């Protein structure tokens, strides 16, 4: 068995979060996440703190020899670290301190999230104000910088939580738009050319390398087959956005051993049904695909549909607890 396959054999937890949480208190967020997901916690993100704590700014803070600052139009490449980049690094340090504090003695899967190379290229502007996506050379440099920064970041996580089996989540909500040529130019009057699917796949494969990676998108039409070919061990998505054409690639993913992170809990304040009701659609899909109901709990991780940054703190806590209860209902009543 290859090193990569061995990495995928560890025991995944039954439920986890997507990433973001409401509020600005790192220790409170870490306490909530680790208390809710005893078997699969994740590193919380707190975008309410401002630029640098958002998903794009947080990832820019990890880049090596590439920097960014905030313009009215969004994040733009800089020649040197600016205030927002320094804040991003400082806040990430606070978040890691809080996570370390609340994972003393922990052994098991632990998830950290960063923006993937294609969503980052679509969002980060070059010095001329155009998307990095417009320049193939800049895209290559960005992916290489991200890969180098991730090696350092993941090593730091493993140092702080030595018992963790680290799972890297790549957030790629813009991936479908990149593949379809739907990312708008700075003027808004045109769109950038679609990126070749083989290039997208190879870039992701190089970044995934020997890490255990889950790719998350809360957009519609996720390219599941491409992500599996690139080496993703897990696929994370909004279950409510699935269409009939998604069923075959998801069935193949399950049969191939890919873990499905099913987003079934609303990410903003809503009335929550009983836990079994939240995963009723998943059971229905399983029957329609002709999959063994007994494999449900082993094949799935239950999550919110997207990050919880827009939720109230009380709802966020309830949503995380609801994910755990929903996962338990799948294990206790697979039929």
N, C-alpha and C positions, 0 to 999 in steps of 0.2 A: 504493500500500500504506500502511496506517495505521501510526502510530508503534508501536502495540501489536504488529501483525503483524511489523514489522521486528525487534522485540525477540525474537520467537520464532524468528527465522531463524538465530540464532547456532548454532555447533556445540556440541551437548551432548556431554559425555563419556560413555564407555561404561559406567562404574560409579561409584558413590559410596556414602557412608554415610548412615544415617538422621539421626544427630545425636549421641546420647550415647555416651560411652566410659567404661571403668572407670578407677578411680584418681582422684588429686587433683592431678597434675602437669600444668599447662597446656602447658608447653613439650614435654613428652614426648608428650602427646596430639596436639599440632599436628604434631610431627615424624612421628608414626606415620601420621596421616591424609594429610599432604601427600606423604609418601614412598610411600604405598600408591596414592593416587589422583592421579597426576601430571597427568591430564587433567580431573579434576573433583573437587577437594578440597572440604571443607566445614568450617565452624567447629565444633570439638568442644564438647560440653557435658559437664560432670563433676559429676553430681548427688551423688556420694559426698562432696563437700565439705560438704554440709548444706543447710539451708533457705536459699534464695536462689540456689542452684546447680541446684535442681530445675527442671523445665520451666515450672511455674506461676510460681514465685518469680522465675526469670530474666526472664520476660516482664513480670511486675509491675514489675520494675526499669526497664523501658522506658517505662512509662506516664507521661503528662504530666498533672500536677495530680491524680493519683490515686495512692494509696499503699497498702501492705499490711503486715500483720504476721501472725505465726503464732500460732494458737490450737490447743488440743488437737484440734479438729475440722478444722483446715486453715487456709488463708490467708483473712484477713478484711480488709476495707477499713479504712484508718486516716485520721486527719485530717492526719498529717504523716509523713515518712519515718521508719521505725523501723530498728532494728539490722539486721533481715533484708533490708530494701530497700537499705540502704547496702552490705551485703555483696554483694547481687546485682549492684549496679552496679560494685563494686570487682572482683569476680570476672570480670564480663564485660570489664572493662578489661584484666585480666590475659590473658584468652583472646584478645582482639584484639591485644595486644602480641605474644603467641606466634605467632599466625597471621601477622601482618605480618613477623615475623622469618623465618618459613619460607616466605614467598611472594615474596621479593624477585625482581623481574623477571618474575613470573608473568603470563601472559596467557591468558585463557580463562574458562570458567564456574567460578563459586565460589558455593557454597550456604551460606546462613545460615538458621537455624530459629527460629521463635517459635510460641507457642501461638496458635491462631486465636481469633476473638472468641467463638464459641459454646462451645467447650470451656472457655475462660477464664471465661465467664459462668456455666457450670455448676459450676465449681470454686471461684470466688471468692465469699466470703460478704459479705453486707451487714453493717452494724453490729449488726443484730438477730439475726445468726447464720443467716439464711435465704440461700439461693443468690441471686446477682445475677439469675439466670434468672427469678426470681419477679417482677421489676420491669421492665417494658418500658422505662421511662425510664432506669433504671440501665444497662440493656443498651445503649441508644443512647449514653449518656455513655461507657461502657467502650469501645465500638467506636471512637468519635471520639478518645478518649485514646490508644488503641492505634495508630490511623492516624497521629496526629501524632508519637508516639514512634518509629514505624517510619521515618518520613521522616528523622528525625535519625539514627537508627541506620544506615540504609542509606547515607546520605551519608557517615557516618564510615567505614563499611567501604570505600566507593569511594575515599575519601581515602587510606586506609592501603594499599589494593591497587589502584592506579589502572588496572592492566591487566585487571582482573576484569570479566567479564559477570556481574553479581550475580543469583543466583536466590534468591528468597525462598520458603522452605518454611513453610507454615502447618500446624501440627500440630492436627488436629481429631478425635481419637479418640472424643470424646463426641458428635459431630455426629448420628449415627444415633439415639442416645438422646434428644437434644434434639428431633429431628423426630418421634419416636414418643411423646413424653411419658413417658419412662422414667427421668428424672432424679429421684431421691428428695429429698424435703423434709428439713429439719433433723431433724424428729421421726422420720423413717423410716417413718411410717405412711401416707404418701401420696406421690404424684409430682406434679411440676410439669406444668402444661398443655403440650401439644405446641406448639411455635412454628410459626407459619405458614411454609410452604415458600417463599413469595414473599418474606417478610421475611428469612428466612435467606439466600436467594439474593442479594437486593439488598444486604444488609449485606456479604456477601463480595465482591460486585462492586465496591462503593465502596472497600473496603479494597485489593483487587487493583489497581484503577485501571490505570496504565500500567506496572506492574512485571511481570516474568516470575515467575510464581508456580506452585509445585507444592503441592498439598494432600495431606498424608499422614494416613492412618489405618491403624492396625494392628488395628482392630475389624472385625467382620463387617458385611456389608450396607452397604458404602460407597455413598452416593448419587452415583454417577459422573456421570449425566446432569445433575443439578443443578450439580455443581461445574464441569462444562464450560460450562454456560450462564452461570455466574458469571464466567467468563473464565480459569479455570485452564489454564495451558499444559501442565501435567503432573499425573498422578495417581499417587500413591505408596501402595502397599498390600501386605499380606501375601498372597502368591500362594496360600498354602495354605488361605486362608479363602474363596476364590472358590467360588461355586455356579453352577449352570446359568443362573440368572436374571441373573447378572452378564455373561454372554458377549456378549449383543447390545449393551449400552451400551459395552462395551470394544471390540468390533469397530467400532462407529461412531466411537469416540474415535480409534482408529488411522487409520481412513479420513479423519477430519477433521484429522489432523496433530497430535493431542495425544500427548505423550510419556508412555509408561507406565514407571513406576519399579517394577519387579517385585521384591518381597521374597522371595527364594528361599533365602537362607542363614540357618540358625537363629540367633537372637540370643543364645542362651546356649550354654555349652559342649556340643558334640555332635560325633559323628564325621561328618566331611564326606566326601561321595562324590566321585567324580571330577567336575571342573568341568562336563563335558558332561551328566552325570547330573543335576546341580542344575537345569539348564534344560530337561530333557527334557519336563516338563509344559508349559512354555511353547511348545515346538515342537508338541506335541500340540494345544494350544489353537489355535495358528495354523492348523493343518491343518483343525481342526473348523470354524473360522470362514471357511475358504476364502480366507485372506489369502496373499499372495505371500510364500513363504519368504525371498525375497531382501530383503524389507523388515524382517526381524527385527532386525538389528543397528542399523538406523537408527531404529527405532520404540521401542526399549527402553533403559532404564538399569537395570543390575543392582545390587541393594542387599541388605543383610540384611533380614529380615522386620520387624524393629523395632530400636530402639536397643540398644546393646551394654553398657549400664551394669551389667547383671547377669552379664556374662561375666568370665572371668579375663583379665588383660592378654595372656597368650600366645594365648588363643583369639581375642580381639578382633583381634589382628594377623593371625592366620591367616584369620579370617573376611573381613577387608577384602581380603587378597590373593586369597582364593577368589572374591570377587565379580569382581575384575579378570580372573582366569583364565576364569571362566564366561562373561563378556561376550566375551572373545576367542574362545572356542569357538563362540559364535553367529556372530561375524563370519567365522571361518575355515571353518565348516561350516554354512551356512544351511539346508541341506536336512535 
